[in-house]
């Protein structure tokens, strides 16, 4: 019995909580509205902060991109400079190789002339006495002798000049080769320096690319966060509007005028007030009326309103609660099936469910209640 009483008490409490016109419900809505407003304001501040962060990241990304453009331009210039230096080094090495060959040929020519001169000097030295005697003996006369002496002197002078010229060429080639070698060393040093600068710029470029990716990631995260906040703000705005609408209907709603529609096609078998319980056998208060009819008989909304709840409510079985404004609500119990869902607007006479035997029943029937601010009223006064 205690379980039955507790179950009925719980159902009554649920009905009272769901009924919009109760003072506790109104206070709860006011608090919800205040909470939603505060949450919406906080969300608005977070959106503004996210937009500031978004603009800051966009500015930082733009700055990094400008730096990257500068670095890439410098890097292209350095790479071109490096290629030019490498080309000059190639030309210098080629020139150095050619001058080396020229010097080698000059050295051979000089050595040949020196060998020839040495041979002549050696021959003159070995035959210094007979040489002049031989010239005198083979001379036809004194004039011929003088001519041969002059020819020999000329040959000696030409040999000397040739050796001097070859030596000068060798010295010139050696000097050029030395200068080319120095130039080559300078160019290699310059190449090393440019390669170092290129490596530094490459590192800088990679660092900027990493910063760019990081900032871009932060920007995308900020945009996503802002969009989520905007969506949340929309939901809060909708929730605020919904609560305001409920409060509006609560504070300014009118009690439905005229008579309600009979909720189902059947026979009244039990009225409102105290009676002997057909299930428990004792006298107890009956908070509605019972209308007997076949299982599956359609149940209609007694008045236009909004569905607050459709659920299994213990002894009531499958039940529907509809709020009609002005503190008036109706309940339809022991249903076999639902035809509506919570939050749905229904019109007077619209089918909302079907008669059944769910909950505590002795046969198929509809239990129908009318409540004012959560307090049961005699439904016959409204039908």
C-alpha positions as CSV (number, residue, x, y, z in Angstrom):
1,X,0.0,0.0,0.0
2,X,2.9,2.3,0.8
3,X,4.3,1.7,-2.6
4,X,1.0,2.6,-4.2
5,X,0.7,5.8,-2.2
6,X,4.3,6.7,-3.0
7,X,3.7,6.1,-6.7
8,X,0.6,8.2,-6.7
9,X,2.4,11.0,-4.9
10,X,5.2,10.8,-7.4
11,X,2.7,11.1,-10.3
12,X,1.1,14.1,-8.6
13,X,4.5,15.7,-8.1
14,X,5.4,15.1,-11.7
15,X,2.1,16.6,-12.9
16,X,2.7,19.6,-10.7
17,X,6.2,20.1,-11.9
18,X,5.2,19.8,-15.6
19,X,2.3,22.1,-15.2
20,X,3.6,25.5,-16.4
21,X,1.2,27.7,-14.3
22,X,2.5,26.6,-10.9
23,X,4.4,29.3,-9.0
24,X,7.4,27.0,-8.5
25,X,7.5,26.4,-12.2
26,X,7.3,30.2,-12.9
27,X,10.1,30.9,-10.5
28,X,12.1,28.1,-12.1
29,X,11.5,29.6,-15.5
30,X,12.6,33.0,-14.3
31,X,15.8,31.5,-12.9
32,X,16.4,29.6,-16.1
33,X,15.9,32.8,-18.1
34,X,18.4,34.7,-16.0
35,X,20.9,31.8,-16.2
36,X,20.5,31.7,-20.0
37,X,20.9,35.5,-20.3
38,X,24.1,35.4,-18.3
39,X,25.4,32.4,-20.3
40,X,24.5,34.2,-23.5
41,X,26.3,37.3,-22.4
42,X,29.4,35.3,-21.4
43,X,29.2,33.5,-24.8
44,X,29.0,36.9,-26.5
45,X,32.2,38.0,-24.7
46,X,33.9,34.8,-25.7
47,X,32.9,35.4,-29.3
48,X,34.3,38.9,-29.2
49,X,37.5,37.5,-27.6
50,X,37.7,34.8,-30.3
51,X,37.3,37.4,-33.0
52,X,40.1,39.5,-31.5
53,X,42.3,36.5,-31.4
54,X,41.3,35.6,-35.0
55,X,42.3,39.1,-36.2
56,X,45.5,39.0,-34.2
57,X,46.4,35.6,-35.8
58,X,45.5,36.9,-39.2
59,X,47.8,39.9,-38.7
60,X,50.6,37.6,-37.4
61,X,50.2,35.3,-40.4
62,X,50.3,38.3,-42.8
63,X,53.5,39.5,-41.1
64,X,55.1,36.0,-41.3
65,X,54.1,35.8,-45.0
66,X,55.7,39.1,-45.7
67,X,58.9,37.9,-44.0
68,X,58.7,34.7,-46.0
69,X,58.4,36.7,-49.2
70,X,61.5,38.8,-48.2
71,X,63.5,35.7,-47.2
72,X,62.5,33.8,-50.4
73,X,63.6,36.8,-52.5
74,X,66.9,37.0,-50.7
75,X,67.3,33.2,-51.0
76,X,66.7,33.4,-54.7
77,X,69.2,36.2,-55.0
78,X,71.8,34.2,-53.0
79,X,71.2,31.1,-55.0
80,X,71.7,33.0,-58.3
81,X,74.8,34.6,-56.9
82,X,76.1,31.1,-55.9
83,X,75.4,29.8,-59.4
84,X,77.3,32.8,-60.9
85,X,80.2,32.2,-58.6
86,X,80.3,28.5,-59.4
87,X,80.3,29.4,-63.1
88,X,83.2,31.9,-62.6
89,X,85.1,29.2,-60.6
90,X,84.5,26.8,-63.5
91,X,85.9,29.4,-66.0
92,X,88.8,30.2,-63.7
93,X,89.7,26.5,-63.3
94,X,89.5,26.1,-67.0
95,X,91.8,29.1,-67.5
96,X,94.1,27.8,-64.9
97,X,94.2,24.4,-66.7
98,X,94.9,26.1,-70.0
99,X,97.6,28.3,-68.6
100,X,99.1,25.3,-66.9
101,X,99.4,23.5,-70.3
102,X,100.8,26.7,-71.8
103,X,103.4,26.9,-69.1
104,X,104.2,23.3,-69.6
105,X,104.8,23.8,-73.3
106,X,106.8,27.0,-72.6
107,X,108.9,25.0,-70.1
108,X,109.5,22.3,-72.8
109,X,110.5,24.9,-75.4
110,X,112.8,26.7,-72.9
111,X,114.4,23.4,-71.9
112,X,114.9,22.5,-75.6
113,X,116.6,25.9,-76.2
114,X,118.7,25.6,-73.1
115,X,119.8,22.1,-74.1
116,X,120.7,23.4,-77.6
117,X,122.6,26.3,-76.2
118,X,124.4,24.1,-73.7
119,X,125.4,21.8,-76.5
120,X,126.7,24.7,-78.5
121,X,128.6,26.2,-75.6
122,X,130.0,22.8,-74.8
123,X,131.1,22.3,-78.4
124,X,132.7,25.7,-78.5
125,X,134.4,25.0,-75.2
126,X,135.7,21.7,-76.3
127,X,136.9,23.0,-79.7
128,X,137.6,26.6,-78.7
129,X,141.1,26.6,-80.5
130,X,140.3,24.4,-83.5
131,X,136.9,26.2,-83.9
132,X,138.5,29.4,-85.0
133,X,141.2,27.6,-87.0
134,X,138.5,25.6,-88.8
135,X,136.7,28.9,-89.6
136,X,140.0,30.4,-90.9
137,X,140.8,27.3,-92.9
138,X,137.5,27.0,-94.6
139,X,137.3,30.7,-95.3
140,X,138.1,31.6,-98.9
141,X,139.5,35.0,-98.0
142,X,139.4,37.5,-95.2
143,X,136.0,38.8,-96.1
144,X,134.6,35.4,-96.0
145,X,136.2,34.8,-92.7
146,X,134.6,38.0,-91.3
147,X,131.3,37.0,-92.7
148,X,131.4,33.6,-91.0
149,X,132.4,35.2,-87.7
150,X,129.4,37.6,-87.9
151,X,127.1,34.7,-88.7
152,X,128.3,32.8,-85.7
153,X,127.8,35.9,-83.5
154,X,124.3,36.4,-84.8
155,X,123.4,32.8,-84.1
156,X,124.7,33.1,-80.6
157,X,122.8,36.4,-80.1
158,X,119.6,34.9,-81.5
159,X,120.0,31.9,-79.1
160,X,120.5,34.3,-76.2
161,X,117.4,36.4,-77.2
162,X,115.3,33.3,-77.7
163,X,116.2,32.0,-74.2
164,X,115.5,35.4,-72.7
165,X,112.1,35.5,-74.5
166,X,111.2,32.0,-73.4
167,X,112.2,32.9,-69.8
168,X,110.1,36.0,-70.0
169,X,107.1,34.0,-71.3
170,X,107.6,31.4,-68.6
171,X,107.7,34.1,-65.9
172,X,104.6,35.7,-67.4
173,X,102.7,32.4,-67.6
174,X,103.8,31.6,-64.1
175,X,102.6,35.0,-62.9
176,X,99.3,34.6,-64.6
177,X,98.9,31.1,-63.2
178,X,99.7,32.4,-59.8
179,X,97.1,35.2,-60.2
180,X,94.5,32.8,-61.4
181,X,95.2,30.5,-58.5
182,X,94.8,33.4,-56.1
183,X,91.5,34.4,-57.9
184,X,90.4,30.8,-57.6
185,X,91.0,30.8,-53.9
186,X,89.1,34.0,-53.5
187,X,86.2,32.7,-55.5
188,X,86.1,29.5,-53.4
189,X,86.1,31.6,-50.3
190,X,83.3,33.7,-51.7
191,X,81.4,30.5,-52.7
192,X,81.8,29.2,-49.2
193,X,80.4,32.4,-47.7
194,X,77.4,32.5,-50.1
195,X,76.7,28.8,-49.3
196,X,76.8,29.7,-45.6
197,X,74.3,32.6,-46.2
198,X,72.1,30.3,-48.3
199,X,72.1,27.7,-45.5
200,X,71.2,30.4,-43.0
201,X,68.4,31.6,-45.2
202,X,67.1,28.0,-45.7
203,X,67.0,27.6,-41.9
204,X,65.2,31.0,-41.6
205,X,62.7,29.9,-44.3
206,X,62.0,26.6,-42.5
207,X,61.5,28.5,-39.2
208,X,59.1,30.9,-40.8
209,X,57.3,28.0,-42.5
210,X,56.9,26.3,-39.1
211,X,55.7,29.6,-37.5
212,X,53.3,30.0,-40.4
213,X,51.9,26.5,-40.0
214,X,51.6,27.1,-36.2
215,X,49.8,30.4,-36.6
216,X,47.5,29.0,-39.3
217,X,46.6,26.1,-37.0
218,X,45.9,28.5,-34.2
219,X,43.8,30.6,-36.5
220,X,41.8,27.6,-37.7
221,X,41.2,26.5,-34.1
222,X,40.1,30.0,-33.2
223,X,37.7,30.1,-36.2
224,X,36.3,26.7,-35.2
225,X,36.0,27.8,-31.6
226,X,34.3,31.1,-32.7
227,X,31.8,29.1,-34.9
228,X,31.0,26.8,-32.0
229,X,30.4,29.8,-29.8
230,X,28.2,31.4,-32.4
231,X,26.2,28.2,-32.7
232,X,26.0,28.0,-28.9
233,X,24.8,31.7,-28.8
234,X,22.1,30.8,-31.4
235,X,21.0,27.9,-29.3
236,X,21.0,30.0,-26.1
237,X,19.0,32.7,-28.0
238,X,16.5,30.1,-29.1
239,X,16.3,28.7,-25.5
240,X,15.8,32.3,-24.2
241,X,13.0,32.9,-26.7
242,X,11.4,29.6,-25.7
243,X,11.6,30.4,-22.0
244,X,10.2,33.9,-22.6
245,X,7.4,32.3,-24.6
246,X,6.5,30.0,-21.8
247,X,6.6,32.8,-19.3
248,X,4.5,34.9,-21.6
249,X,1.9,32.2,-21.9
250,X,2.1,31.7,-18.1
251,X,1.7,35.3,-17.2
252,X,-0.6,36.4,-19.9
253,X,-2.3,33.2,-21.0
254,X,-6.1,33.0,-20.8
255,X,-8.2,30.2,-19.4
256,X,-9.7,28.3,-22.3
257,X,-13.2,29.7,-22.9
258,X,-16.2,27.5,-23.6
259,X,-16.7,23.8,-23.0
260,X,-14.0,21.2,-23.7
261,X,-14.5,18.4,-26.1
262,X,-15.4,14.9,-24.8
263,X,-12.0,13.2,-24.9
264,X,-13.2,9.8,-26.3
265,X,-16.3,8.0,-27.5
266,X,-17.4,5.9,-24.5
267,X,-19.6,5.6,-21.4
268,X,-18.9,7.4,-18.1
269,X,-18.4,4.7,-15.5
270,X,-16.7,6.6,-12.7
271,X,-17.0,10.3,-11.6
272,X,-14.8,12.8,-9.8
273,X,-14.3,12.7,-6.0
274,X,-14.2,10.0,-3.3
275,X,-15.2,6.5,-4.2
276,X,-14.5,2.9,-3.4
277,X,-11.4,1.9,-5.3
278,X,-12.2,-1.0,-7.7
279,X,-8.5,-2.2,-7.3
280,X,-7.8,-1.7,-3.6
281,X,-11.3,-1.8,-2.3
282,X,-11.0,1.1,0.1
283,X,-12.4,4.6,-0.1
284,X,-10.1,7.1,-1.8
285,X,-10.1,10.3,-3.8
286,X,-10.6,9.9,-7.6
287,X,-8.9,12.9,-9.3
288,X,-10.7,12.5,-12.7
289,X,-13.4,10.6,-14.5
290,X,-13.3,7.2,-16.2
291,X,-14.8,6.6,-19.7
292,X,-15.2,3.0,-20.7
293,X,-14.6,2.1,-24.4
294,X,-12.9,-0.5,-26.5
295,X,-9.1,-0.8,-26.7
296,X,-7.8,1.2,-29.6
297,X,-10.6,3.8,-29.5
298,X,-9.1,7.2,-30.5
299,X,-8.5,9.8,-27.7
300,X,-8.7,13.5,-28.7
301,X,-7.4,16.7,-27.2
302,X,-10.1,18.2,-25.1
303,X,-8.8,21.7,-25.9
304,X,-6.1,23.4,-28.0
305,X,-2.7,23.4,-26.2
306,X,0.9,22.1,-26.0
307,X,1.9,18.6,-25.1
308,X,4.1,18.7,-22.0
309,X,4.7,15.0,-21.5
310,X,4.1,11.6,-23.0
311,X,5.4,8.8,-20.8
312,X,4.6,5.8,-18.6
313,X,3.4,7.2,-15.3
314,X,3.2,4.1,-13.0
315,X,-0.5,3.5,-12.0
316,X,-1.6,5.9,-14.7
317,X,0.1,3.7,-17.4
318,X,0.8,5.5,-20.7
319,X,-0.3,9.1,-20.1
320,X,-0.3,12.4,-21.9
321,X,-0.3,15.9,-20.3
322,X,-1.5,18.9,-22.3
323,X,-1.2,22.5,-21.2
324,X,-3.9,24.9,-22.4
325,X,-2.9,28.2,-20.9
326,X,-4.2,30.1,-17.9
327,X,-3.0,27.4,-15.5
328,X,-5.3,24.7,-17.1
329,X,-3.9,21.3,-18.0
330,X,-5.5,18.0,-18.9
331,X,-4.3,14.4,-18.4
332,X,-5.2,11.3,-20.5
333,X,-4.2,7.9,-18.8
334,X,-4.1,4.1,-19.4
335,X,-3.4,4.6,-23.2
336,X,-2.4,1.8,-25.4
337,X,-0.4,4.1,-27.8
338,X,0.7,7.7,-28.2
339,X,-0.2,9.9,-31.2
340,X,1.8,13.0,-30.2
341,X,5.1,13.9,-28.7
342,X,6.3,16.4,-26.1
343,X,6.5,20.0,-27.3
344,X,4.0,19.5,-30.0
345,X,1.1,21.9,-30.5
346,X,-2.3,20.2,-30.8
347,X,-5.7,21.5,-31.7
348,X,-9.0,20.8,-30.0
349,X,-10.4,17.5,-31.3
350,X,-7.1,16.3,-32.7
351,X,-6.3,12.6,-32.1
352,X,-3.5,12.3,-29.5
353,X,-3.6,8.6,-28.5
354,X,-5.6,5.4,-28.2
355,X,-7.5,3.8,-25.3
356,X,-5.8,0.9,-23.5
357,X,-5.4,-0.9,-20.2
358,X,-1.8,0.2,-19.2
359,X,-1.2,0.9,-15.5
360,X,-3.8,0.0,-12.8
361,X,-7.0,-0.9,-14.6
362,X,-9.8,-3.5,-14.4
363,X,-10.6,-3.1,-18.2
364,X,-10.0,-0.8,-21.1
365,X,-11.0,2.8,-20.4
366,X,-9.7,6.4,-20.4
367,X,-8.9,8.1,-17.2
368,X,-9.3,11.9,-17.8
369,X,-8.3,14.7,-15.5
370,X,-8.5,18.5,-15.5
371,X,-6.2,20.5,-13.2
372,X,-5.9,24.2,-12.4
373,X,-2.4,25.2,-11.2
374,X,-1.8,21.5,-10.4
375,X,-5.0,21.1,-8.4
376,X,-7.5,18.5,-9.6
377,X,-10.8,19.9,-10.8
378,X,-14.1,18.1,-11.7
379,X,-13.8,17.5,-15.4
380,X,-17.6,17.5,-15.8
381,X,-17.5,21.2,-15.0
382,X,-15.4,21.7,-18.2
383,X,-17.0,19.3,-20.6
